[in-house]
């Protein structure tokens, strides 16, 4: 990498050769070591070309991490996202190679050395091992670059095998888990939020939501012109600060809260379906899986089915630059509410069963 603006890379790398690098590798989302601001010209096109052409997966991970450090320290660096898009074009292939090596490490046969293990599944030693060793740096760099560029996230989510490869790598490389969460997250989504028992509904818009737990927290914190929630329990005071990246006091290690968010098939002529437990929107699932009608995902808020325990960490942001948000777009008029009610109740038993089964 001697031709890649060496003064920039040397300065960033010098900051990362401190003892805190090991701690950073263990907890990549806690922040980066401080790099003092300097005046220099950043040759973004040459860095992007290097991300596209570097032969070594380990060196690619190293460069991706160093570039992400610059992005963290200087937000105006590469505002066009050229580096993020360049990295996405390499990410899937690198993580697939790392995934092959990762599988070996999970359940290796007895009495077989590591090099033999790697070559036994058809991976060249100089290909699979650097991919796995560089995967933690690669995933950390990818996270910092992707959270700041919408188009690169869309491109990453369109890659056929990227999510699966990252999931496998996460079994041995903790940093890949955050990348899986980002690939599953929804950048922006409008929802139809219905309260059938109170004959009211709203169009809401949510952004940067990682899972159902985070969605529930954001919806429960919305302010409505005429509050439809009635006797629904209010969220604990630490929920919203935690979900939006703050560090509130007195957060328990485990929370018990009622589950009362359902898909549209729970809405019947007589109220909520008797088997509404089978129609719950589960907290672990990405919100992209919420069933929709006419392209609009529908969330039905109703009488909770049960109290369920879960760790508060499930609602924390994926990354400090990817903070969830929600806003009320518009209340639904009585006439519109009736139109949606009829549309949902006229859905066929087969359609209801297919949603129930999902």
Secondary structure, 3 states (H helix, E strand, C coil): CCCCCHHHHHHHHHHHCCCHHHHHHHCHHHCCCCCCCCCCCCCHHHHHHHHHHCCCHHHHHHHHHHHHHHHHHCCCCCCCCHHHHHHHHHHHHHHHHHHHHHHHHHCCCCCCCHHHHHHHCCCCHHHHHHHHHHHHHHHHHHHHHHCCCHHHHHHHHHCCCHHHHHHHHCCCCCHHHHHHHHHHCEEEEEEEEEEHHHCEEEEEEEEEECCHHHHHHHHHCCCCCCCCCCCCCCCCCHHHHHHCCCCCCCCCCCEEEEEEEECHHHEECCEECCCHHHHECCCCCCHHHCCEECCEEEEEEEEEEEEEEECHHHHCCCECCECCEEEEEEECCHHHHHHHHHHHHCCCHHHHHHHHHC
